[in-house]
């Protein structure tokens, strides 16, 4: 391989990596608007068919089940009163056809003339590349309430950075 071919191949690999990260950022950024607008079909489309959402209670298993969360209480009530699911820019590591994104989420609830944070959580998004693009295989969401499980999610997500 010539030097130019090697440089071109390296550039292609770097661009592919950036495209993966951008697609993952877009996927995670879609979550809040999809649940706050109660667009269950879009929420469903973010998960792999057998994907899991573990938010500390009985996990939702399967994309359809995750998408249906927009039609259950207390979510319906939150949206009716005004809410915002806001996710931070995650730290993303891609390894071939799998990836992990680590970050924070907050749920704000409207309280008339002000907003309050209902929930602040650590998040681990485990993603898989599918023929349709990146999808969530597993999302683990743990409250930032001083318990070690949330700190461990965050620590495990950035260990490779050290």
Secondary structure as GFF3:
##gff-version 3
##sequence-region A 1 162
A	DSSP	alpha_helix	3	36	.	.	.	ID=ss1
A	DSSP	alpha_helix	40	46	.	.	.	ID=ss2
A	DSSP	beta_strand	47	54	.	.	.	ID=ss3
A	DSSP	beta_strand	60	61	.	.	.	ID=ss4
A	DSSP	alpha_helix	63	67	.	.	.	ID=ss5
A	DSSP	three_ten_helix	68	71	.	.	.	ID=ss6
A	DSSP	alpha_helix	75	81	.	.	.	ID=ss7
A	DSSP	beta_strand	83	87	.	.	.	ID=ss8
A	DSSP	beta_strand	91	95	.	.	.	ID=ss9
A	DSSP	beta_strand	98	110	.	.	.	ID=ss10
A	DSSP	beta_strand	115	130	.	.	.	ID=ss11
A	DSSP	beta_strand	133	143	.	.	.	ID=ss12
A	DSSP	alpha_helix	148	158	.	.	.	ID=ss13
A	DSSP	three_ten_helix	159	161	.	.	.	ID=ss14
###
